């Protein structure tokens, strides 16, 4: 069991606070910016925990949130879904690795 105050857990706590902060904003731009920040910090959190599929998924979600600030292209959305699937095929080693890969597809941008 991991201690509650280890470095990976602190990084996770920071990501959680960024996520709560994101949804407190009424501005769509600020929500997307804080959501991207949360995703990037979660990517670090999962990397420190040794979970590459979840880390890659969070990284892709963060990039998607930043790109959503600039465009609403359906082609870009399809490309990001393709990247998610490709990263899943490359990184997932067991069935338990798929939930973090599939989950970000259903998040709102």
PESUL-V67155 format. One record per helix or strand of 2 or more residues. SS is the DSSP state (a for helix, b for strand). FROM is the first residue (numbers start at 1). TO is the last residue. Records with the same first field share a line. If there is no record, write none. Layout:
SS->FROM-TO + FROM-TO
//
This chain:
a->7-22 + 28-48 + 52-68 + 74-91 + 95-106
//
